[in-house]
Amino acid sequence: QGRRSNPTVRGATDLGVRPASASAMAAQLKEIVDRLNAEPFCCELSLVSFDEQEPFELMSLLKKVLTFLDPKHDVDLHEEKPDAMYQRIAEFLHVLGYQCSFDIEFQQGLISGDKYTVHPILYWLLNNLEPLKKRAYLAKFCVNLEVPEEFLREEKVYETFQQYKELQSQFKATHSHLEQERQGRMNPTDLQREVAQLDSEREQLSQKISRLRQKSERDEGFQVLLQVTSMLRKEQEEEAKLAEKLAEQRYQLEQTEQLYLERSARLREMREAQDSNGEGSAEAMLRMLRSEVTKAREARSRLVKENEEKLVRLKTIDAALSEPPVTKADIEDGEEEIRAMQSEIQALENKIAEQSQDSRLSVYKQQANLVAKKKEMILKDQKELEESRDTFAQELSAKEREYERIRGHAFMRKDEFKNYAASLRDKSAKFKKMKAELSELRHEVAVLVRTEQLLSAQDPTPAGLRETEAALEKASVEKSQIDKAKGKTLDEISGIVQKINGQLKEKKNKLAPQIKALRSVRQNFQQVEAKYLEKKGTYDQAKSSMDGELSRVATEVKQLETDVQEAEQSYHELNMKMSTADSKLARARKEASCVRKEGGMRYSPEYQTLSEHYQKQIQLLDEQCKDLRKDQKVVKDTHEDNLKQKKAFMQLEKLMQVKLKVAQQELQNLQFGGLPGGMGTRTVMDASTIGVERLVMNSLLGIDVTGRQVVEWEAVALQAVAGSERRAPCPRGGRNSLNPLKPR
């Protein structure tokens, strides 16, 4: 993978499982390698060796897997052309149902053996090996053979194609029956195990029978008892058979009674319709037909619903059968999940039991138990009431059927009888009304017939006959006039049509040479188009082969470029290592010559050899370390005293700041009207407090401070306030007047 720069992932995206990370791709590779190392391939590959395989080796592995699925793929890849190879593999993958675009990019990747195209194919094939093997076997017989329609017009070809279709359907039926038989029958190993178990049981039974015979030979009445028990067993078997027959006959009797009731109800309706003497029979028949239609619709809706439910069930069964079979590993995983869930449930129950040990919850538990017992009792009573209700409903339905069988019609309740009586009253009223109307119409018909007879006897030619004849003559005259006008119009139309036909002929004669030229041009165009399509096909074929070769050469060039870059990088690294080794070797040789003192050679004017220089440097560093250790010891010893001194000086600084502030204030007072002798007075007053300040300094600083030093320090502070830049004289103690502990 490191030899390619920015590879284009093609096969993974075609499959729809494009790895989102390096871990997913590594898992894919591991799965492929594990399945190739297992039976029936046994390739003995590792992840590194599989990842570093060349395109031809990858195509060999793909050929091995395809050959396992279908032996027709056992061909020599050296002799097969790339286009033929792609055609063979692509058709087979399409038949197996591999989800891919099969575009030019996929074609080039498969021809060149690109691992980003081949790896997803191997992953898909190896994960679905057994179902795909079955699909490949069925594809030989179930894939339809495409025959052009012009060939099917021949009778022999059509008959042969129909025979092919019949054989294909027979194969499908036979295969489905075989699969059902395989699923329904047990495994031979299971059968052998069961036979062995039955043999062992037979031996045990034979031993028991022999022991019983030995015991029963001594008993004289055993044979009689055996005959009686055998007769009892036969009678019991006969009784069971008779009970089964009785149940079947009862079921048939119930169905027959129900059918009889339906037919009798229909017969009663038909008789009622006939007894109406033709009056209202159409309405009765229509009502009967409507009831039959509603029943038929209900039955049809029920059948449609049942059919849909069965289709849904069939689809679920087909989906379950199409899924890969459940393996032992899947069952073990499921059992492990069940055990984990059971352990978790047990832990939760224990936790609940621990929490429920609280004495405060005992009252609520008792109440909950009482409520649960009451609930169980109520549910039990409800169940008994429902059972009694069902039994009463069954008895009621049986009584109604018996009543209908005896009386010839269904039992009607009070409301139904009221409705029935109201309908009868309406029908009787309607019948009387219609009968009265019918009698009136019959009377009028008789009067009209008699009147017609009398009129025909008085005047055989009716009065309106002459008027009718005159109207007919007038209509014939008008018709002849209209016919003449139509004739003129038709003559005009025929003239116009002839004129149009003449113009069409003239234009046809003008366009005839152009049409001939157009036909010749069309023929030339067809010939040129045929040549163009032929050349285009050869060009596309050559282009695809050249593209494949070009992609292969491009991959080789990229690989060689990466090899050259790696070789250049290794060359430069080795060159740098050699130069450093040469410099080290030259320095070592110089050191050796300096050690041997050849030709008075020295490392430097100060040192004879490099080792002496290093030893001198080491000695200096050791001395510096000793001095630093001494300084460290001094610092550790004086650390606490120095901290105290620092603290004292900070307090002294605060004191001097206060005195400076006081001095500045007095100086301002002198400038704004103070007495000339004020300074002497201040000095005398300060002299009176020198002893106290000296004691404070001695206690704070831990040193012996004289009164003169205090006065000098105050003078220095006053001079600083006055803006004088000269410094006070250094005290006799040999220290700075501002910092008595710091030497000059």
C-alpha positions in Angstrom: 0.0 0.0 0.0 2.9 2.3 0.7 4.0 2.1 -3.0 0.9 3.9 -4.3 0.2 7.6 -3.8 -3.4 8.7 -3.4 -5.0 5.5 -4.7 -8.6 5.6 -6.1 -10.9 3.3 -4.2 -13.2 1.8 -6.8 -14.3 -1.7 -5.9 -15.2 -0.9 -2.4 -17.5 1.9 -3.4 -19.1 -0.3 -6.1 -19.8 -2.9 -3.4 -21.3 -0.3 -1.1 -18.9 -1.3 1.7 -16.2 1.4 1.3 -14.0 1.2 4.3 -14.4 4.3 6.4 -11.1 3.7 8.2 -7.9 1.7 8.1 -9.3 -0.6 10.8 -12.3 -1.5 8.7 -10.0 -2.2 5.7 -7.7 -4.3 7.9 -10.6 -6.3 9.1 -11.6 -7.0 5.5 -8.1 -8.2 4.6 -8.0 -10.4 7.7 -11.4 -11.9 6.8 -10.2 -12.6 3.2 -6.9 -14.2 4.4 -8.7 -16.4 7.0 -11.1 -17.7 4.5 -8.4 -18.3 1.8 -6.3 -20.2 4.4 -9.3 -22.4 5.3 -10.8 -25.3 3.4 -11.2 -25.8 0.4 -8.5 -23.3 -0.7 -5.6 -23.7 1.8 -3.5 -20.9 0.4 -1.3 -20.4 3.6 -1.2 -16.7 3.3 -0.4 -13.9 5.8 -1.7 -10.4 5.8 1.6 -9.0 4.6 2.1 -11.5 1.8 -1.5 -11.0 0.7 -1.2 -7.2 0.7 2.1 -7.3 -1.3 0.8 -9.7 -4.0 1.2 -8.6 -7.6 -1.9 -8.0 -9.9 -1.4 -11.4 -11.7 -1.3 -13.2 -8.4 -4.5 -11.5 -7.2 -6.2 -12.5 -10.4 -5.0 -16.1 -9.9 -6.6 -16.1 -6.4 -9.8 -14.7 -7.9 -9.7 -17.4 -10.6 -9.3 -20.0 -7.9 -12.4 -18.8 -6.0 -14.5 -18.6 -9.3 -13.3 -22.1 -10.3 -14.6 -23.4 -7.0 -18.0 -21.9 -7.8 -18.1 -22.9 -11.5 -15.5 -25.1 -13.2 -15.8 -23.2 -16.5 -13.5 -20.5 -15.1 -10.5 -22.9 -15.0 -8.7 -21.2 -17.8 -5.1 -20.1 -18.4 -4.8 -16.4 -17.7 -1.6 -16.1 -19.7 -3.3 -17.2 -23.0 -6.7 -15.5 -22.4 -7.2 -12.0 -23.8 -8.0 -9.2 -21.3 -11.4 -8.4 -23.0 -12.5 -12.0 -22.9 -11.4 -12.4 -19.3 -13.4 -9.3 -18.3 -16.4 -10.5 -20.3 -16.3 -13.9 -18.6 -15.9 -12.6 -15.0 -18.3 -9.6 -15.4 -21.1 -11.9 -16.8 -20.6 -14.4 -14.0 -20.6 -11.6 -11.3 -23.8 -10.2 -12.8 -25.5 -13.6 -12.7 -24.4 -14.0 -9.1 -25.9 -10.6 -8.2 -22.7 -8.6 -7.4 -23.8 -4.9 -6.9 -21.5 -2.9 -9.1 -21.7 -0.2 -11.8 -19.6 -2.3 -14.3 -18.3 0.9 -15.9 -15.1 1.6 -17.7 -13.3 2.3 -14.5 -14.3 -1.1 -13.0 -13.3 -2.7 -16.3 -9.8 -1.2 -16.2 -9.4 -2.1 -12.6 -10.4 -5.7 -13.2 -8.2 -6.1 -16.3 -5.2 -4.6 -14.6 -5.7 -6.6 -11.4 -6.1 -3.5 -9.1 -6.4 -4.7 -5.5 -8.9 -1.9 -4.8 -11.2 -3.6 -7.3 -10.3 -7.3 -6.6 -10.4 -7.2 -2.8 -14.1 -6.3 -2.5 -15.0 -9.0 -5.0 -13.0 -11.6 -3.0 -14.6 -10.4 0.3 -18.1 -10.7 -1.1 -17.5 -14.1 -2.7 -15.8 -15.6 0.3 -18.5 -14.3 2.7 -21.3 -15.9 0.6 -19.5 -18.9 -0.7 -22.1 -21.7 -0.3 -25.2 -19.6 -1.4 -23.2 -18.4 -4.4 -22.2 -21.9 -5.3 -25.8 -22.9 -5.3 -26.8 -19.8 -7.3 -24.0 -20.6 -9.9 -25.3 -24.1 -10.3 -28.9 -22.9 -10.8 -27.8 -20.2 -13.2 -26.8 -22.8 -15.8 -30.4 -23.9 -16.1 -32.5 -21.0 -14.9 -31.0 -18.1 -16.8 -33.2 -17.4 -19.8 -31.7 -17.7 -23.2 -32.3 -14.6 -25.2 -33.6 -15.4 -28.7 -34.4 -12.6 -31.2 -38.0 -12.3 -32.3 -37.2 -12.8 -36.0 -35.8 -16.3 -35.3 -38.8 -17.2 -33.2 -41.1 -16.7 -36.2 -39.8 -19.9 -37.7 -41.9 -22.9 -36.5 -39.1 -25.3 -35.6 -37.2 -22.6 -33.6 -40.3 -21.7 -31.8 -41.1 -25.3 -30.9 -37.6 -25.9 -29.7 -37.7 -22.7 -27.6 -41.1 -23.8 -26.1 -39.5 -27.3 -25.2 -36.6 -25.4 -23.6 -39.1 -23.4 -21.5 -41.0 -26.5 -20.5 -37.7 -28.3 -19.5 -36.7 -25.2 -17.5 -40.0 -25.1 -15.6 -39.6 -28.9 -14.9 -36.1 -28.4 -13.6 -37.3 -25.6 -11.3 -40.2 -27.7 -9.9 -37.9 -30.7 -9.5 -35.2 -28.7 -7.7 -37.8 -27.1 -5.4 -39.2 -30.5 -4.6 -35.6 -31.8 -3.9 -34.9 -28.9 -1.6 -38.1 -29.6 0.3 -37.3 -33.2 0.6 -33.8 -32.4 1.8 -35.2 -30.0 4.4 -37.9 -32.5 5.5 -35.6 -35.5 5.8 -33.2 -36.0 8.6 -29.4 -36.2 8.4 -28.0 -39.7 7.8 -25.9 -39.4 10.9 -29.0 -38.5 12.9 -30.8 -41.4 11.4 -28.0 -43.8 12.2 -27.9 -42.5 15.8 -31.7 -43.0 16.0 -31.5 -46.5 14.6 -28.8 -47.3 17.1 -30.9 -46.0 19.9 -33.9 -48.0 18.7 -31.8 -51.1 18.4 -30.7 -50.7 22.0 -34.3 -50.1 23.1 -35.3 -53.2 21.2 -32.7 -55.3 22.9 -33.8 -53.9 26.3 -37.5 -54.8 25.4 -36.5 -58.2 24.3 -34.7 -58.8 27.5 -37.6 -57.5 29.5 -40.0 -59.8 27.5 -37.7 -62.8 28.1 -37.6 -62.1 31.8 -41.4 -61.7 31.9 -41.8 -64.9 29.9 -39.6 -66.7 32.4 -41.7 -65.4 35.3 -45.0 -66.0 33.6 -44.2 -69.7 32.7 -44.7 -70.6 36.3 -48.1 -68.8 36.5 -50.9 -71.0 35.1 -53.5 -68.2 34.4 -51.1 -65.9 32.6 -52.1 -67.0 29.1 -55.7 -66.3 29.9 -54.7 -62.9 31.3 -52.6 -62.2 28.2 -55.5 -63.0 25.9 -57.8 -60.8 27.8 -55.4 -57.9 27.8 -54.7 -58.2 24.1 -58.5 -58.2 23.4 -58.8 -55.2 25.7 -56.0 -53.4 23.8 -57.7 -54.2 20.4 -61.0 -53.0 21.7 -59.4 -49.7 23.0 -57.8 -49.2 19.6 -61.1 -49.9 17.9 -62.8 -47.5 20.3 -60.3 -44.7 19.5 -60.8 -45.2 15.8 -64.6 -45.1 16.2 -64.2 -41.9 18.3 -62.2 -40.3 15.5 -64.8 -41.4 12.9 -67.6 -40.1 15.2 -65.9 -36.7 15.5 -65.4 -36.6 11.7 -69.1 -37.5 11.1 -70.3 -34.9 13.6 -68.2 -32.3 11.9 -69.6 -33.3 8.5 -73.1 -33.3 10.0 -72.7 -29.8 11.3 -71.5 -28.6 7.9 -74.4 -30.4 6.2 -76.9 -28.9 8.6 -75.5 -25.4 8.0 -75.6 -26.0 4.2 -79.2 -27.3 4.6 -80.3 -24.3 6.5 -78.8 -21.9 3.9 -80.5 -23.8 1.1 -83.8 -24.0 2.9 -83.7 -20.2 3.6 -83.1 -19.6 0.0 -85.8 -22.0 -1.1 -88.2 -20.2 1.3 -87.3 -16.8 -0.3 -87.8 -18.2 -3.8 -91.2 -19.6 -2.8 -92.3 -16.3 -1.3 -91.2 -14.6 -4.5 -93.3 -17.0 -6.5 -96.3 -16.8 -4.3 -96.7 -13.1 -4.9 -98.5 -14.0 -8.3 -96.0 -12.0 -10.3 -96.7 -8.8 -8.3 -93.5 -7.4 -6.8 -91.5 -10.4 -7.9 -88.9 -8.2 -9.5 -88.2 -6.4 -6.3 -88.0 -9.7 -4.4 -85.6 -11.1 -6.9 -83.6 -7.9 -6.8 -83.4 -8.0 -3.1 -82.3 -11.7 -3.2 -79.7 -10.9 -5.7 -78.4 -8.0 -3.6 -78.2 -10.2 -0.6 -76.3 -12.8 -2.6 -74.0 -10.1 -4.0 -73.2 -8.8 -0.5 -72.5 -12.3 0.7 -70.3 -12.9 -2.3 -68.5 -9.7 -1.7 -67.9 -10.6 2.0 -66.6 -14.0 1.0 -64.4 -12.4 -1.6 -63.0 -9.8 0.8 -62.4 -12.6 3.3 -60.6 -14.7 0.7 -58.5 -11.7 -0.5 -57.5 -10.9 3.1 -56.5 -14.6 3.7 -54.6 -14.6 0.4 -52.7 -11.4 1.4 -51.9 -12.8 4.8 -50.6 -16.0 3.2 -48.6 -14.0 0.6 -47.0 -12.0 3.5 -46.3 -15.2 5.3 -44.8 -16.7 2.1 -42.6 -13.6 1.6 -41.3 -13.9 5.2 -40.6 -17.6 4.7 -38.8 -16.8 1.4 -36.7 -14.1 3.1 -35.8 -16.4 5.9 -34.8 -19.1 3.4 -32.8 -16.7 1.3 -30.8 -15.6 4.3 -27.5 -17.5 5.0 -28.0 -20.6 7.2 -27.6 -20.3 10.9 -24.2 -21.8 11.9 -23.1 -23.3 15.1 -21.1 -20.2 15.9 -24.3 -18.1 15.6 -26.1 -20.4 17.9 -23.3 -20.3 20.4 -23.2 -16.5 20.2 -27.0 -16.4 20.9 -26.7 -18.8 23.8 -23.9 -16.7 25.2 -26.0 -13.5 24.9 -28.9 -15.4 26.7 -26.6 -16.5 29.5 -25.2 -12.9 29.8 -28.8 -11.5 30.0 -29.8 -14.2 32.5 -26.8 -13.4 34.7 -27.7 -9.7 34.5 -31.3 -10.4 35.4 -30.1 -12.5 38.3 -27.9 -9.7 39.5 -30.8 -7.2 39.2 -33.1 -9.5 41.2 -30.4 -9.9 43.9 -30.1 -6.2 44.0 -33.8 -5.7 44.3 -33.9 -8.4 47.0 -31.2 -6.6 48.9 -33.0 -3.3 48.6 -36.3 -4.9 49.6 -35.0 -6.1 52.9 -35.8 -2.7 54.4 -38.4 -3.2 57.3 -40.2 -0.1 56.3 -41.3 -1.7 53.0 -42.9 -4.8 54.7 -46.3 -3.1 55.1 -46.4 -2.1 51.5 -45.3 -5.6 50.5 -48.2 -7.2 52.5 -50.6 -4.8 50.9 -49.2 -5.6 47.4 -49.5 -9.3 48.1 -53.2 -8.9 49.2 -54.0 -6.8 46.1 -52.3 -9.5 43.9 -54.4 -12.3 45.6 -57.6 -10.2 45.1 -56.6 -9.6 41.5 -56.0 -13.4 40.9 -59.4 -14.2 42.5 -61.2 -11.6 40.3 -59.4 -12.9 37.2 -60.4 -16.4 38.1 -64.1 -15.4 38.5 -63.9 -13.5 35.3 -62.5 -16.5 33.5 -65.3 -18.7 34.9 -67.9 -16.2 33.9 -66.5 -16.0 30.4 -66.5 -19.8 30.1 -70.1 -19.9 31.3 -71.0 -17.2 28.8 -69.4 -19.2 26.0 -71.3 -22.3 27.0 -74.6 -20.5 27.1 -73.8 -18.9 23.7 -73.1 -22.3 22.2 -76.3 -23.7 23.7 -78.3 -20.7 22.4 -76.9 -21.2 18.9 -77.7 -24.9 19.0 -81.3 -24.1 20.1 -81.7 -21.6 17.3 -80.5 -24.1 14.7 -82.9 -26.7 16.1 -85.7 -24.1 16.0 -84.9 -23.1 12.4 -84.7 -26.8 11.4 -88.2 -27.5 12.9 -90.0 -24.3 11.9 -88.3 -23.7 8.6 -87.1 -20.1 9.4 -84.7 -18.6 11.9 -85.8 -17.6 15.4 -86.7 -14.0 15.5 -86.3 -11.9 18.6 -88.8 -9.2 19.7 -87.3 -6.4 17.8 -86.7 -8.5 14.7 -90.4 -9.7 14.8 -91.6 -6.1 15.1 -89.6 -5.2 12.1 -90.8 -8.2 10.2 -94.4 -7.4 11.0 -94.0 -3.8 9.9 -92.4 -4.9 6.6 -95.3 -7.3 6.1 -97.9 -4.5 6.7 -96.0 -2.2 4.2 -95.9 -5.0 1.7 -99.6 -5.8 2.1 -100.6 -2.1 1.7 -98.4 -1.7 -1.4 -99.9 -5.0 -2.7 -103.4 -3.7 -2.3 -102.6 -0.4 -3.9 -100.8 -2.0 -6.9 -103.7 -4.4 -7.3 -106.2 -1.6 -7.5 -104.1 0.3 -10.1 -103.8 -2.9 -12.1 -107.5 -3.5 -12.1 -108.2 0.1 -13.2 -105.6 -0.2 -16.1 -107.2 -3.5 -17.2 -110.6 -1.8 -17.3 -109.3 1.1 -19.3 -107.6 -1.3 -21.7 -110.9 -3.2 -22.3 -112.7 0.2 -23.0 -110.1 1.3 -25.5 -110.1 -2.0 -27.3 -113.9 -1.9 -27.6 -113.8 1.7 -28.9 -111.2 0.8 -31.5 -113.4 -2.1 -32.7 -116.4 0.2 -33.1 -114.5 2.9 -35.0 -112.9 0.4 -37.4 -116.4 -1.0 -38.1 -117.8 2.5 -39.0 -115.0 3.9 -41.3 -112.3 1.5 -42.6 -110.1 4.4 -43.7 -109.1 6.6 -40.8 -109.6 10.4 -41.1 -105.9 11.2 -40.7 -104.7 8.9 -43.5 -105.3 11.5 -46.3 -103.5 14.2 -44.4 -100.6 11.8 -43.9 -100.5 11.1 -47.6 -100.4 14.8 -48.5 -97.6 15.4 -46.0 -95.6 12.5 -47.5 -96.0 13.9 -51.1 -94.8 17.4 -49.9 -91.9 15.8 -48.1 -90.9 13.9 -51.3 -90.9 17.1 -53.4 -88.7 18.8 -50.8 -86.4 15.8 -50.8 -86.0 15.9 -54.6 -85.0 19.6 -54.4 -82.5 18.9 -51.7 -81.1 16.0 -53.7 -80.5 18.3 -56.7 -78.7 20.8 -54.5 -76.6 18.0 -53.1 -75.7 16.9 -56.6 -74.5 20.4 -57.5 -72.4 20.5 -54.3 -70.9 17.1 -55.0 -70.0 18.2 -58.6 -68.2 21.2 -57.2 -66.4 19.2 -54.6 -65.3 16.6 -57.2 -64.0 19.5 -59.3 -62.0 20.8 -56.4 -60.7 17.3 -55.6 -59.5 16.9 -59.3 -57.8 20.2 -59.2 -56.0 19.3 -55.9 -55.0 15.9 -57.4 -53.6 17.7 -60.5 -51.5 20.0 -58.3 -50.2 17.1 -56.3 -49.2 15.2 -59.4 -47.3 18.3 -60.7 -45.5 18.7 -57.4 -44.7 15.0 -57.3 -43.2 15.2 -60.8 -41.1 18.2 -59.7 -39.9 16.4 -56.5 -39.3 13.0 -58.2 -35.6 13.7 -59.1 -34.9 15.1 -55.7 -36.5 12.0 -54.1 -34.3 9.7 -56.2 -31.2 11.7 -55.2 -32.3 11.5 -51.6 -32.7 7.7 -51.8 -29.2 7.3 -53.3 -27.9 9.6 -50.5 -29.7 7.5 -47.9 -28.1 4.3 -49.3 -24.7 6.0 -49.2 -25.4 7.1 -45.7 -26.3 3.6 -44.5 -23.2 2.2 -46.1 -21.0 4.9 -44.5 -22.8 4.5 -41.2 -22.2 0.7 -41.3 -18.5 1.3 -42.0 -18.4 3.9 -39.2 -19.9 1.6 -36.7 -17.5 -1.2 -37.7 -14.5 1.1 -37.4 -15.9 2.5 -34.1 -16.2 -1.0 -32.7 -12.6 -1.8 -33.7 -11.5 1.6 -32.3 -13.3 1.0 -29.0 -11.8 -2.5 -28.7 -8.3 -1.2 -29.5 -8.8 1.7 -27.1 -9.9 -0.5 -24.2 -6.9 -2.8 -24.8 -4.6 0.2 -25.1 -6.1 1.7 -22.0 -5.6 -1.5 -20.1 -2.0 -1.7 -21.3 -1.5 2.0 -20.5 -2.8 1.7 -17.0 -0.6 -1.4 -16.5 2.5 0.6 -17.8 1.5 3.6 -15.7 1.4 1.5 -12.5 4.7 0.0 -13.4 6.2 3.5 -14.0 4.8 4.7 -10.7 6.3 1.7 -9.0 9.6 2.2 -10.6 9.6 5.9 -9.7 8.9 5.1 -6.1 11.7 2.5 -6.2 14.1 5.1 -7.7 13.1 7.6 -5.0 13.7 5.0 -2.3 17.0 4.1 -3.9 18.1 7.8 -4.1 17.1 8.3 -0.5 19.0 5.2 0.7 22.0 6.4 -1.5 22.1 9.8 0.2 21.7 8.3 3.7 24.6 5.9 3.0 26.7 8.7 1.6 26.2 10.8 4.8 26.9 7.8 6.9 30.1 7.1 4.9 31.2 10.8 5.2 30.7 10.7 9.0 32.5 7.4 9.2 35.4 8.8 7.2 35.7 11.8 9.5 35.6 9.6 12.5 38.2 7.3 10.9 40.5 10.3 10.1 40.2 11.6 13.6 41.0 8.2 15.0 44.0 7.9 12.8 45.2 11.3 13.8 44.8 10.4 17.4 46.8 7.2 16.9 49.6 9.1 15.2 49.6 11.7 18.0 49.8 9.0 20.6 52.7 7.4 18.8 54.3 10.9 18.3 55.0 10.3 14.7 56.8 13.2 13.1 56.3 15.4 16.1 52.5 15.6 15.5 50.4 17.2 18.2 46.7 17.6 18.6 47.1 21.3 19.6 49.9 23.5 20.9 48.8 22.8 24.5 47.9 19.1 24.3 49.6 16.2 22.7 46.5 14.1 22.1 42.8 14.5 22.1 42.5 12.2 25.1 44.8 14.5 27.1 42.5 17.5 26.2 39.4 15.5 27.3 41.1 14.5 30.5 42.1 18.1 31.3 38.5 19.2 30.6 37.2 16.5 32.9 39.6 17.5 35.6 38.5 21.2 35.3 34.8 20.1 35.5 35.5 18.0 38.6 37.1 21.0 40.3 34.2 23.2 39.4 31.9 20.6 40.8 33.8 20.5 44.1 33.6 24.3 44.4 29.9 24.3 43.6 29.4 21.7 46.3 31.2 23.8 48.8 29.2 26.9 47.8 26.1 24.8 48.1 27.1 23.7 51.6 27.7 27.4 52.6 24.4 28.4 51.2 22.6 25.7 53.1 24.3 26.6 56.4 23.6 30.4 56.1 20.2 30.2 54.5 18.2 30.7 57.7 20.4 33.6 59.0 20.2 35.3 55.6 16.4 35.0 55.7 16.3 36.6 59.1 18.7 39.4 58.0 16.5 40.0 54.9 13.4 40.3 57.0 15.2 42.7 59.4 16.4 44.9 56.6 12.8 45.0 55.2 11.6 46.3 58.5 14.5 48.8 58.6 13.5 50.0 55.2 10.0 50.6 56.4 11.4 52.5 59.5 13.6 54.7 57.3 10.7 55.4 55.0 8.7 56.7 58.0 11.6 58.8 59.2 12.1 60.2 55.7 8.4 61.1 55.5 8.6 62.9 58.8 11.8 64.8 57.8 10.1 65.9 54.5 7.2 67.3 56.5 9.4 69.3 58.9 11.4 70.6 56.0 8.2 72.0 54.5 7.3 73.6 57.8 10.7 75.3 58.0 10.3 76.7 54.5 6.9 78.1 55.3 7.8 80.3 58.4 9.7 78.1 60.8 12.3 79.5 63.3 16.0 79.5 62.4 16.9 77.5 65.4 14.5 74.8 64.6 17.1 72.5 63.2 19.2 72.5 66.4 16.1 71.8 68.5 15.2 68.8 66.2 18.7 67.5 66.6 18.6 67.7 70.4 15.1 66.0 70.3 16.4 63.3 68.0 19.5 62.8 70.3 17.1 62.0 73.1 15.5 59.2 71.1 18.8 57.8 69.7 19.1 55.3 72.5 15.6 53.9 71.9 16.2 53.6 68.2 19.6 52.0 68.7 17.9 49.4 70.9 15.3 48.7 68.3 17.9 48.3 65.6 20.0 46.0 67.8 16.9 43.8 68.4 15.9 43.8 64.8 19.2 43.6 63.0 21.1 41.5 65.5 24.2 44.0 65.3 25.8 46.6 67.6 24.7 50.1 66.3 26.1 53.2 68.0 24.3 56.5 68.5 26.6 58.3 66.1 25.7 55.9 63.3 22.1 56.5 63.8 22.6 60.3 63.7 24.7 59.9 60.5 22.0 57.9 58.9 19.4 60.5 59.7 21.7 63.3 58.4 22.1 61.4 55.1 18.3 61.1 54.9 17.9 64.8 55.4 20.5 65.6 52.8 18.6 63.3 50.4 15.5 65.3 51.1 17.2 68.6 50.6 18.4 67.4 47.1 22.2 67.2 48.0 24.1 64.7 45.9 27.1 64.4 48.1 27.3 61.3 50.2 27.8 61.1 54.0 31.3 60.2 55.4 31.8 56.5 55.9 31.6 55.5 59.6 34.6 54.0 61.3 33.2 50.6 61.2 34.3 50.2 57.6 30.7 49.7 56.2 28.4 51.7 54.0 26.4 54.4 55.9 23.1 53.2 54.3 23.7 49.5 54.7 25.8 48.8 57.8 26.1 45.1 56.9 27.4 45.6 53.4 31.2 46.2 53.1 32.5 48.9 50.8 
